[in-house]
Structures are given as C-alpha cells and as structure tokens.
Amino acid sequence: MTDTSDMQQMTMIQAINSAMDVMMERDPTVVVMGEDVGFFGGVFRATAGLQDKYGKNRVFDTPITECGIIGVAVGMGAYGLRPVPEIQFADYIYPALDQLVSEAARLRYRSAGEFTAPMTVRSPFGGGIFGGQTHSQSPEGIFTHCSGIKTVIPSTPYDAKGLLIAAIEDNDPTLFFEPKRIYNGPFDGHYDTPAKSWAGHADAQVPTGYYRIPLGTARIVRPGEALTILCYGTMVHVVEDTVKAMGIDADIVDLRSLIPLDIDTIERR
C-alpha cells in the first residue's frame, strides 16, 4: 500500500532518512546503529534527527569496528529486532565480510529456519566525489556471489525510500548500497564537477508516508528499439545522458536489485 496523500521534494539523502523514520515509527523493533549515526546524524546526514525522535536505545553510535557492528546486528536480528546498521563508507565493509558471509547469510539455512537475520546494511558507495582510494570503491559485485544476501542499489530518491522500506521489512539480510554521487541532487552530466556544485538541489517528488517497492523488480527508464542497456545506481543517469547526447533509441533498464535479479524483465526486453 502506498500513501501518496502528501508528496514532498526530496534528495536521496532525505528520502533515505524518511524511510528509516517511517519504519521506526511503524515498527518498534527497528533500530539504527553505526559510526556517528546518533548525535551527529551520520557523515552524510542520512540519520539526522532520528536519535532526537526515537532515543539513544534505538539510534546509537558504535565503536569503529565494522565486524563488531555487523556481528551485533546479526545477534539482534536472530532475537527479534530489525537492525539497520550503517557502514560509513562501503570501502570499509571488508572487515565485516566474515560476519556477513559466514553468519548473516547462512543463519536461516544453518538453523533450519529457526533463526533469521532481518538486517539491512546501509552503506554509501561508488566514486564521483573525489573521495580517493578509501572512499570511492564499489564492492557490490562481491556480494552478488554470496547465497543468502540480497543486494539493492537505488538510482532515484523515490526508489531509495521504497526499496529501503522493503529491505527493512524483509526477513533476509540485505545490503543497501547508496550512490554517493547522486546523494544530494540531480546528476548534471558533468562527471568532473565536484559534488558541492550541485548539492542540495532536490530532484524528485516522494511520498512522505509509507510505501514500498518490492525487491527484485527492475524499472524501465525508457523504452527503445536500437539496443537494451542494463544499469543501476549512478550509471542510470550516465547512460541516460549519453543516450540522449548520441541520439540513440536505446532501451534503458534500471536493475535496482542485483540480487534478486529481475530476470523476467530482462528477458522480455
């Protein structure tokens, strides 16, 4: 069910914040955790205001230990909570690989369904903001080869909120990678322009209330006859600009979920 009674211009950051706010209000088992997500509101301000609204027991800062953050989240999920841990930059997710791959991903199977890990790991990823070698990586491909973990990447504020809500409600662990390059405004086609030059410009109407976009459903960005281009995240906007500039009648598909992958839509194109 989608509540479209109140729409508001939002950046992707604001839409992500709104998704967590909506879910924390609806479900008392949802908790937000990570480095600087509480008082500071996150390095990109994605969790701004949530600790003030829901308290330190539900929105709390953690030590700088990615394996610890994910390990604690796995335990929380097994005992009935729905944690939303943040890895401050996807580049730092590697210390948590064992917890994600060996524990979160396998918990349902190894316990014969007795336990699950309904956790959503949020993390900004990708380049385009002059972040250097420790703030620009795109590790999503690693997790697409790991059974038991879902991998989701939005390209618009509307999708970001709907997909994040669906991920939080899902009973399996989900990695929710957020493209930093389009966090704060519309992609302007100038790939060498610092993000600050267009930060703050909202680019989508987003419902302020609850709605969800089912995981594993691709979005047709534009139909075309010449060829089909599959893309996700920031590259959706790169492809749109390129196709327009070159005058190509291309069919553009935003995958949105890498796992589960919308094979049916891909085959129909």
VMD Tcl script that draws the C-alpha trace (Angstrom):
set ca {
  {0.00 0.00 0.00}
  {1.32 3.43 -0.92}
  {0.36 6.61 0.89}
  {0.54 9.34 -1.75}
  {-1.59 11.86 0.10}
  {1.40 14.06 0.86}
  {4.26 14.42 -1.61}
  {7.48 16.36 -0.99}
  {10.60 17.24 -2.96}
  {13.45 15.14 -1.55}
  {17.04 14.39 -2.30}
  {18.14 10.78 -1.99}
  {19.57 11.50 1.47}
  {16.25 12.95 2.61}
  {14.33 10.01 1.14}
  {16.57 7.51 2.95}
  {16.12 9.41 6.20}
  {12.36 9.44 5.64}
  {12.31 5.67 5.04}
  {14.02 4.97 8.36}
  {11.77 7.46 10.14}
  {8.64 5.82 8.71}
  {9.79 2.32 9.63}
  {10.92 3.26 13.13}
  {7.53 4.83 13.77}
  {5.66 1.78 12.42}
  {7.81 -0.94 13.95}
  {9.40 -0.66 17.42}
  {11.83 -3.49 16.59}
  {13.65 -1.33 14.00}
  {16.91 0.07 15.38}
  {19.59 2.17 13.67}
  {23.26 1.78 14.56}
  {26.68 2.72 13.23}
  {29.57 5.13 13.47}
  {28.34 8.69 14.13}
  {24.72 7.90 13.21}
  {23.31 9.17 16.51}
  {24.11 12.64 17.81}
  {25.93 13.69 14.63}
  {23.32 12.22 12.29}
  {25.76 10.42 10.02}
  {28.63 11.69 7.93}
  {26.18 12.41 5.08}
  {23.34 13.32 7.49}
  {21.23 10.33 6.47}
  {20.22 9.66 10.08}
  {19.85 13.30 11.14}
  {17.16 13.85 13.77}
  {16.39 10.18 14.34}
  {18.12 9.92 17.73}
  {16.30 13.01 18.99}
  {12.98 11.49 17.93}
  {13.46 7.85 18.95}
  {16.08 7.98 21.68}
  {19.53 6.54 22.23}
  {18.31 2.99 22.69}
  {17.03 2.83 19.11}
  {19.54 5.09 17.34}
  {23.02 4.70 18.73}
  {26.65 5.21 17.89}
  {29.01 2.25 17.74}
  {32.78 1.88 18.05}
  {34.82 1.96 14.84}
  {34.68 -1.77 14.25}
  {32.80 -2.95 11.18}
  {32.99 -6.63 12.14}
  {31.56 -5.71 15.54}
  {28.75 -3.63 14.05}
  {27.61 -6.44 11.76}
  {28.16 -9.15 14.37}
  {25.96 -7.33 16.87}
  {23.34 -6.75 14.17}
  {23.23 -10.47 13.35}
  {22.54 -11.24 17.01}
  {19.88 -8.55 17.21}
  {18.15 -9.96 14.15}
  {18.24 -13.50 15.50}
  {16.47 -12.36 18.65}
  {13.64 -10.45 17.01}
  {14.92 -6.98 16.18}
  {15.28 -5.41 12.73}
  {18.63 -3.62 12.86}
  {19.67 -1.11 10.21}
  {23.45 -0.86 10.64}
  {25.38 1.72 8.65}
  {28.86 1.11 7.30}
  {30.06 4.68 6.95}
  {31.71 4.03 3.56}
  {31.42 0.81 1.55}
  {35.22 0.79 1.33}
  {35.29 -0.22 5.00}
  {32.93 -3.18 4.70}
  {35.72 -5.72 4.18}
  {36.46 -6.31 7.90}
  {32.79 -7.34 8.20}
  {32.88 -9.86 5.34}
  {33.11 -12.89 7.61}
  {30.13 -11.79 9.69}
  {28.10 -11.08 6.57}
  {29.05 -14.17 4.56}
  {29.54 -16.77 7.29}
  {26.90 -15.65 9.78}
  {24.17 -13.36 8.41}
  {23.86 -15.06 5.03}
  {23.78 -18.60 6.42}
  {21.76 -18.19 9.60}
  {18.39 -19.21 8.15}
  {19.81 -22.34 6.47}
  {22.07 -23.49 9.29}
  {19.26 -23.17 11.84}
  {16.70 -24.90 9.58}
  {14.62 -21.74 9.60}
  {14.57 -21.34 13.38}
  {16.51 -18.07 13.17}
  {16.80 -15.34 10.55}
  {18.86 -12.18 10.23}
  {16.38 -9.49 9.13}
  {19.01 -6.77 8.91}
  {19.56 -4.03 6.33}
  {23.15 -2.87 5.99}
  {23.21 0.66 4.56}
  {26.39 1.99 3.01}
  {27.33 4.83 0.64}
  {29.40 3.54 -2.27}
  {30.97 4.48 -5.58}
  {33.09 7.32 -6.90}
  {32.47 10.73 -8.36}
  {33.04 12.82 -5.23}
  {36.85 12.95 -5.23}
  {36.97 10.60 -2.26}
  {40.25 8.91 -3.08}
  {41.06 5.23 -2.78}
  {39.37 4.65 0.58}
  {36.09 6.46 -0.14}
  {35.27 5.59 -3.75}
  {35.03 1.82 -4.06}
  {32.13 -0.24 -5.44}
  {32.21 -3.67 -3.72}
  {28.68 -4.75 -4.61}
  {29.84 -7.44 -7.03}
  {31.38 -9.44 -4.19}
  {28.02 -9.95 -2.52}
  {26.16 -10.97 -5.65}
  {28.15 -14.23 -5.44}
  {27.12 -14.92 -1.85}
  {23.99 -17.00 -1.34}
  {21.66 -15.68 1.33}
  {22.31 -11.93 0.95}
  {20.25 -9.52 -1.11}
  {21.93 -6.56 -2.82}
  {19.95 -3.43 -3.64}
  {21.06 -0.15 -5.27}
  {18.65 2.76 -5.92}
  {19.11 5.48 -8.53}
  {16.39 7.96 -7.52}
  {15.02 9.35 -4.25}
  {11.64 7.73 -4.89}
  {13.21 4.32 -5.40}
  {15.60 4.81 -2.47}
  {12.76 5.22 0.02}
  {10.52 2.48 -1.37}
  {13.33 -0.04 -1.71}
  {14.77 0.73 1.73}
  {11.39 0.20 3.37}
  {11.05 -3.13 1.55}
  {14.56 -4.12 2.63}
  {13.88 -3.32 6.28}
  {10.69 -5.38 6.17}
  {12.45 -8.33 4.51}
  {13.37 -11.29 6.70}
  {16.72 -11.87 4.98}
  {19.89 -9.77 5.26}
  {20.08 -7.03 2.63}
  {22.98 -4.85 1.56}
  {21.63 -1.46 0.57}
  {24.30 0.45 -1.33}
  {23.65 4.16 -1.79}
  {25.38 6.03 -4.68}
  {27.20 9.00 -3.15}
  {27.42 10.80 -6.50}
  {23.66 11.37 -6.56}
  {23.02 11.67 -2.84}
  {22.23 15.37 -2.78}
  {20.78 16.33 -6.10}
  {20.27 15.65 -9.78}
  {23.07 14.28 -11.88}
  {24.15 17.12 -14.18}
  {26.23 15.17 -16.68}
  {29.49 16.86 -15.70}
  {31.44 13.93 -14.30}
  {34.42 16.05 -13.26}
  {32.32 18.56 -11.30}
  {32.68 18.40 -7.51}
  {29.51 17.26 -5.81}
  {29.29 20.51 -3.85}
  {28.46 22.40 -7.04}
  {25.04 20.74 -7.24}
  {24.47 19.61 -3.64}
  {21.16 20.49 -2.07}
  {19.02 20.52 -5.22}
  {16.10 18.15 -4.68}
  {15.13 16.19 -7.72}
  {12.08 14.05 -7.05}
  {8.60 14.05 -5.59}
  {8.49 11.43 -2.84}
  {5.54 10.43 -0.62}
  {6.18 11.43 2.98}
  {4.37 8.35 4.29}
  {4.75 4.62 3.88}
  {5.20 2.86 0.54}
  {7.36 0.01 -0.66}
  {8.93 -1.14 -3.91}
  {9.29 -4.93 -3.99}
  {12.87 -6.15 -4.12}
  {13.80 -7.84 -7.38}
  {11.76 -5.57 -9.64}
  {13.58 -3.61 -12.34}
  {12.42 -0.23 -13.65}
  {12.10 0.66 -17.33}
  {13.74 4.08 -17.57}
  {12.91 4.50 -21.24}
  {11.81 2.07 -23.99}
  {13.87 1.82 -27.16}
  {14.47 -0.31 -30.21}
  {18.19 0.00 -31.02}
  {19.61 -1.88 -28.04}
  {18.97 -2.65 -24.37}
  {21.26 -1.21 -21.68}
  {21.17 -2.67 -18.17}
  {22.44 -0.36 -15.43}
  {21.99 0.68 -11.81}
  {22.82 3.49 -9.40}
  {24.68 6.50 -10.74}
  {25.22 4.79 -14.08}
  {21.49 5.06 -14.82}
  {21.99 8.81 -15.14}
  {25.25 8.44 -17.06}
  {23.50 6.15 -19.55}
  {20.50 8.47 -19.88}
  {22.74 11.46 -20.64}
  {24.89 9.50 -23.08}
  {21.95 8.07 -24.99}
  {20.36 11.49 -25.25}
  {23.59 13.15 -26.39}
  {24.22 10.49 -29.04}
  {20.63 10.31 -30.25}
  {20.37 6.55 -29.71}
  {16.95 4.92 -29.42}
  {18.07 2.75 -26.52}
  {16.04 0.68 -24.11}
  {17.29 1.53 -20.60}
  {16.60 -0.78 -17.66}
  {17.43 0.21 -14.09}
  {18.02 -3.12 -12.32}
  {17.52 -1.66 -8.81}
  {18.22 -5.10 -7.29}
  {21.28 -7.11 -8.26}
  {20.13 -9.96 -6.02}
  {17.33 -10.85 -6.51}
  {17.70 -10.02 -10.20}
  {14.59 -9.34 -12.27}
  {15.32 -11.96 -14.94}
  {11.77 -11.82 -16.32}
  {12.03 -8.13 -17.20}
  {15.48 -8.59 -18.71}
  {14.31 -11.48 -20.90}
  {11.30 -9.51 -22.15}
  {13.49 -6.67 -23.37}
}
mol new
graphics top color blue
foreach p $ca { graphics top sphere $p radius 0.5 }
foreach p [lrange $ca 0 end-1] q [lrange $ca 1 end] { graphics top cylinder $p $q radius 0.2 }
display resetview
